[in-house]
Amino acid sequence: MNKIITFQISKGEDGYYVASADDVSIFTQGKTFEALLRNIREAVEVSFDGFSGKRSKHVFPPVMMNMDFSEVIHA
């Protein structure tokens, strides 16, 4: 499979980071950015069952992320 999964990332009103994939139905969130990255990886693995298994000849699909920095405050 030669597909790049693109995620749009923003920070929700509750302070959590939220990610949604553009072309597939994958949505996840995380309290920290690091947690979000772990959750994205897990969500992709579950959605594309078999891509993460050690016996599988497939490779984890590449992921591209775009982040909304509109809430960044400049001093």
N, CA, C and O atoms as a DFTB+ gen file, in Angstrom:
300 C
 N C O
     1  1       0.844      -1.178       0.000
     2  2       0.000       0.000       0.000
     3  2       0.889       1.241       0.000
     4  3       1.749       1.383       0.870
     5  1       0.698       2.113      -0.938
     6  2       1.483       3.338      -1.044
     7  2       0.615       4.548      -0.751
     8  3       0.479       5.432      -1.597
     9  1       0.044       4.600       0.401
    10  2      -0.843       5.695       0.768
    11  2      -0.239       6.475       1.918
    12  3       0.263       5.890       2.878
    13  1      -0.285       7.783       1.823
    14  2       0.113       8.641       2.934
    15  2      -1.163       9.119       3.597
    16  3      -2.046       9.668       2.938
    17  1      -1.259       8.911       4.890
    18  2      -2.431       9.342       5.644
    19  2      -2.125      10.714       6.218
    20  3      -1.179      10.878       6.988
    21  1      -2.928      11.695       5.838
    22  2      -2.715      13.067       6.286
    23  2      -3.685      13.398       7.413
    24  3      -4.891      13.187       7.286
    25  1      -3.155      13.913       8.508
    26  2      -3.953      14.309       9.661
    27  2      -3.922      15.819       9.824
    28  3      -2.883      16.453       9.645
    29  1      -5.058      16.380      10.162
    30  2      -5.160      17.778      10.558
    31  2      -5.189      17.777      12.089
    32  3      -5.989      17.067      12.697
    33  1      -4.321      18.567      12.701
    34  2      -4.231      18.597      14.161
    35  2      -4.548      19.995      14.660
    36  3      -4.069      20.991      14.118
    37  1      -5.362      20.049      15.697
    38  2      -5.682      21.325      16.333
    39  2      -5.808      21.088      17.832
    40  3      -5.813      19.948      18.297
    41  1      -5.906      22.158      18.561
    42  2      -6.102      22.057      20.002
    43  2      -7.554      22.392      20.297
    44  3      -8.032      23.474      19.956
    45  1      -8.249      21.461      20.930
    46  2      -9.657      21.649      21.244
    47  2      -9.870      22.624      22.384
    48  3      -8.924      23.020      23.065
    49  1     -11.120      23.005      22.583
    50  2     -11.472      23.950      23.652
    51  2     -11.134      23.413      25.036
    52  3     -10.891      24.182      25.967
    53  1     -11.121      22.072      25.168
    54  2     -10.813      21.464      26.458
    55  2      -9.311      21.308      26.702
    56  3      -8.905      20.768      27.731
    57  1      -8.472      21.784      25.752
    58  2      -7.034      21.721      25.900
    59  2      -6.397      20.481      25.303
    60  3      -5.171      20.394      25.229
    61  1      -7.206      19.519      24.876
    62  2      -6.684      18.305      24.258
    63  2      -6.305      18.573      22.806
    64  3      -6.918      19.403      22.135
    65  1      -5.291      17.861      22.334
    66  2      -4.936      17.893      20.918
    67  2      -5.873      16.932      20.188
    68  3      -6.109      15.818      20.655
    69  1      -6.399      17.358      19.058
    70  2      -7.358      16.573      18.290
    71  2      -6.795      16.350      16.898
    72  3      -6.276      17.280      16.281
    73  1      -6.895      15.117      16.397
    74  2      -6.406      14.794      15.062
    75  2      -7.504      14.105      14.263
    76  3      -8.202      13.229      14.773
    77  1      -7.646      14.508      13.008
    78  2      -8.583      13.842      12.106
    79  2      -7.893      13.633      10.765
    80  3      -7.233      14.529      10.240
    81  1      -8.059      12.437      10.226
    82  2      -7.460      12.102       8.935
    83  2      -8.309      12.696       7.817
    84  3      -9.530      12.806       7.934
    85  1      -7.637      13.077       6.730
    86  2      -8.344      13.693       5.608
    87  2      -9.144      12.698       4.779
    88  3     -10.307      12.959       4.470
    89  1      -8.559      11.574       4.415
    90  2      -9.184      10.668       3.452
    91  2      -9.789       9.408       4.043
    92  3     -10.473       8.665       3.338
    93  1      -9.554       9.155       5.311
    94  2     -10.105       7.968       5.962
    95  2     -10.754       8.383       7.273
    96  3     -10.451       9.449       7.810
    97  1     -11.635       7.558       7.783
    98  2     -12.359       7.896       9.020
    99  2     -11.538       7.509      10.247
   100  3     -11.807       6.505      10.905
   101  1     -10.541       8.322      10.534
   102  2      -9.726       8.119      11.730
   103  2      -9.715       9.433      12.502
   104  3      -9.319      10.475      11.979
   105  1     -10.157       9.361      13.758
   106  2     -10.188      10.513      14.647
   107  2      -9.632      10.074      15.983
   108  3      -9.938       8.978      16.453
   109  1      -8.817      10.914      16.602
   110  2      -8.276      10.592      17.916
   111  2      -7.883      11.879      18.629
   112  3      -7.885      12.954      18.029
   113  1      -7.546      11.768      19.906
   114  2      -7.127      12.930      20.672
   115  2      -6.124      12.503      21.724
   116  3      -5.970      11.312      21.995
   117  1      -5.438      13.475      22.321
   118  2      -4.492      13.200      23.382
   119  2      -4.324      14.427      24.254
   120  3      -4.399      15.558      23.773
   121  1      -4.096      14.201      25.533
   122  2      -3.931      15.317      26.465
   123  2      -2.647      16.087      26.178
   124  3      -2.605      17.307      26.341
   125  1      -1.601      15.382      25.753
   126  2      -0.339      16.015      25.364
   127  2      -0.084      15.682      23.893
   128  3      -0.712      14.783      23.333
   129  1       0.848      16.418      23.274
   130  2       1.174      16.146      21.882
   131  2       1.781      14.745      21.740
   132  3       1.500      14.043      20.768
   133  1       2.607      14.339      22.699
   134  2       3.212      13.010      22.667
   135  2       2.137      11.924      22.755
   136  3       2.211      10.915      22.053
   137  1       1.141      12.133      23.618
   138  2       0.036      11.174      23.728
   139  2      -0.751      11.124      22.420
   140  3      -1.178      10.053      21.988
   141  1      -0.939      12.273      21.797
   142  2      -1.648      12.307      20.523
   143  2      -0.905      11.486      19.475
   144  3      -1.529      10.730      18.730
   145  1       0.417      11.624      19.405
   146  2       1.193      10.862      18.430
   147  2       1.050       9.361      18.652
   148  3       0.901       8.604      17.693
   149  1       1.095       8.927      19.907
   150  2       0.894       7.499      20.212
   151  2      -0.501       7.058      19.785
   152  3      -0.667       5.978      19.219
   153  1      -1.508       7.897      20.057
   154  2      -2.885       7.553      19.711
   155  2      -3.107       7.510      18.200
   156  3      -3.869       6.679      17.707
   157  1      -2.443       8.403      17.465
   158  2      -2.548       8.378      16.006
   159  2      -1.984       7.063      15.482
   160  3      -2.604       6.398      14.651
   161  1      -0.821       6.699      15.966
   162  2      -0.196       5.449      15.498
   163  2      -1.099       4.256      15.786
   164  3      -1.305       3.408      14.918
   165  1      -1.635       4.187      16.994
   166  2      -2.514       3.084      17.361
   167  2      -3.780       3.079      16.500
   168  3      -4.221       2.019      16.057
   169  1      -4.364       4.252      16.261
   170  2      -5.592       4.330      15.459
   171  2      -5.346       3.882      14.022
   172  3      -6.191       3.213      13.427
   173  1      -4.203       4.244      13.468
   174  2      -3.876       3.819      12.101
   175  2      -3.651       2.309      12.064
   176  3      -4.119       1.632      11.148
   177  1      -2.943       1.786      13.049
   178  2      -2.703       0.343      13.097
   179  2      -4.009      -0.438      13.182
   180  3      -4.164      -1.461      12.516
   181  1      -4.941       0.032      13.990
   182  2      -6.231      -0.644      14.132
   183  2      -7.043      -0.527      12.849
   184  3      -7.697      -1.484      12.433
   185  1      -7.002       0.639      12.227
   186  2      -7.771       0.858      11.002
   187  2      -7.243       0.043       9.831
   188  3      -8.013      -0.394       8.976
   189  1      -5.940      -0.160       9.793
   190  2      -5.315      -0.937       8.731
   191  2      -4.734      -2.201       9.337
   192  3      -3.522      -2.416       9.322
   193  1      -5.618      -3.034       9.871
   194  2      -5.238      -4.261      10.564
   195  2      -4.233      -5.060       9.739
   196  3      -4.430      -5.286       8.545
   197  1      -3.161      -5.480      10.392
   198  2      -2.144      -6.272       9.730
   199  2      -0.903      -5.485       9.364
   200  3       0.134      -6.082       9.073
   201  1      -0.976      -4.190       9.369
   202  2       0.182      -3.390       8.988
   203  2       1.229      -3.310      10.082
   204  3       2.386      -2.992       9.807
   205  1       0.844      -3.594      11.321
   206  2       1.814      -3.473      12.405
   207  2       2.316      -4.819      12.910
   208  3       3.251      -4.865      13.709
   209  1       1.711      -5.912      12.460
   210  2       2.105      -7.228      12.943
   211  2       3.503      -7.623      12.506
   212  3       3.913      -7.320      11.385
   213  1       4.241      -8.298      13.382
   214  2       5.611      -8.696      13.060
   215  2       5.641      -9.716      11.929
   216  3       6.617      -9.784      11.182
   217  1       4.595     -10.499      11.800
   218  2       4.554     -11.501      10.740
   219  2       4.083     -10.913       9.422
   220  3       4.210     -11.547       8.375
   221  1       3.555      -9.738       9.467
   222  2       3.037      -9.105       8.261
   223  2       4.183      -8.634       7.373
   224  3       5.205      -8.156       7.864
   225  1       4.003      -8.774       6.062
   226  2       5.012      -8.284       5.128
   227  2       4.749      -6.830       4.756
   228  3       5.509      -6.236       3.992
   229  1       3.681      -6.259       5.292
   230  2       3.342      -4.870       5.014
   231  2       4.086      -3.948       5.971
   232  3       4.562      -4.378       7.022
   233  1       4.176      -2.708       5.605
   234  2       4.833      -1.697       6.425
   235  2       3.781      -0.709       6.891
   236  3       2.797      -0.459       6.195
   237  1       3.994      -0.151       8.069
   238  2       3.083       0.863       8.615
   239  2       2.946       2.000       7.609
   240  3       3.960       2.528       7.153
   241  1       1.719       2.398       7.248
   242  2       1.550       3.477       6.265
   243  2       2.146       4.790       6.769
   244  3       2.014       5.108       7.950
   245  1       2.798       5.555       5.896
   246  2       3.342       6.846       6.308
   247  2       2.232       7.802       6.734
   248  3       1.127       7.768       6.193
   249  1       2.536       8.640       7.696
   250  2       1.569       9.607       8.220
   251  2       2.142      11.009       8.054
   252  3       3.306      11.254       8.369
   253  1       1.306      11.935       7.553
   254  2       1.695      13.339       7.448
   255  2       0.742      14.135       8.331
   256  3      -0.461      13.875       8.344
   257  1       1.279      15.109       9.072
   258  2       0.445      15.889       9.969
   259  2       0.561      17.376       9.670
   260  3       1.652      17.898       9.439
   261  1      -0.585      18.046       9.678
   262  2      -0.640      19.503       9.549
   263  2      -1.222      20.035      10.842
   264  3      -2.248      19.547      11.317
   265  1      -0.564      21.038      11.415
   266  2      -0.999      21.556      12.700
   267  2      -1.452      22.995      12.575
   268  3      -0.819      23.804      11.896
   269  1      -2.547      23.306      13.233
   270  2      -3.107      24.656      13.238
   271  2      -2.444      25.454      14.359
   272  3      -2.605      25.140      15.538
   273  1      -1.699      26.487      13.977
   274  2      -1.017      27.324      14.959
   275  2      -1.738      28.650      15.171
   276  3      -1.133      29.603      15.661
   277  1      -2.995      28.727      14.818
   278  2      -3.730      29.983      14.922
   279  2      -3.888      30.449      16.377
   280  3      -4.123      31.633      16.619
   281  1      -3.762      29.547      17.328
   282  2      -3.928      29.915      18.724
   283  2      -2.619      30.318      19.392
   284  3      -2.602      30.622      20.585
   285  1      -1.523      30.323      18.636
   286  2      -0.229      30.684      19.216
   287  2      -0.219      32.166      19.554
   288  3      -0.583      33.002      18.727
   289  1       0.195      32.484      20.759
   290  2       0.237      33.872      21.211
   291  2       1.690      34.359      21.130
   292  3       2.597      33.730      21.675
   293  1       1.890      35.470      20.454
   294  2       3.229      36.041      20.333
   295  2       3.418      37.130      21.375
   296  3       2.552      37.986      21.554
   297  1       4.548      37.095      22.058
   298  2       4.828      38.087      23.102
   299  2       5.514      39.305      22.511
   300  3       5.829      40.248      23.236
